[in-house]
Amino acid sequence: MKVAIGSDHGGVALKAEIIAYLEANGYEYEDFGTNDTKSVDYPTYGLAVAEAIKDGKADRGILVCGTGIGIGISANKVPGIRCAMVSDAYSAQMTREHNDANMISLGGRTLGGGLAVTIVEKFLTTEFSGDARHQRRIDMITDIEKKYNK
Ligand code: RB5
């Protein structure tokens, strides 16, 4: 599995902790930046990682900004992206099992590194349930995208 990861300045420190986890666990990854604390605009990084997922260059995407909110909203504007803003391990597991989320967004100013890594581990190791009712709901999300992306 290949992971795409990106953050703004508010998420750069937590992104480094997540990358250390990815490296320690043998994940292939691409870091889309940013890589210092100089102020940048989170949509730039949300878009870059979302496009990597959409184009099949990576299998799962991880985003970090101050709260995880703005960067995740940005990613969700890209068709085919299901980015869940997650702050607990149960939600990370459920968004894989039920929503088949292909991205998560995390808050660099709201989460400790230990919790964030636990969330990432759940996100990367949990499979979609494949249950018909969950697939039907995901298909409905795709239909909403189609309705507004003509
Ligand atoms: C940047 O200061 C901050 O607004 C950003 O990291 C994020 O929290 C936005 O949702």
Residues whose N, C-alpha, C, O or C-beta is under 5 A from the ligand:
A	BS01	RB5	D8 G10 C65 G66 T67 G68 I69 G70 I71
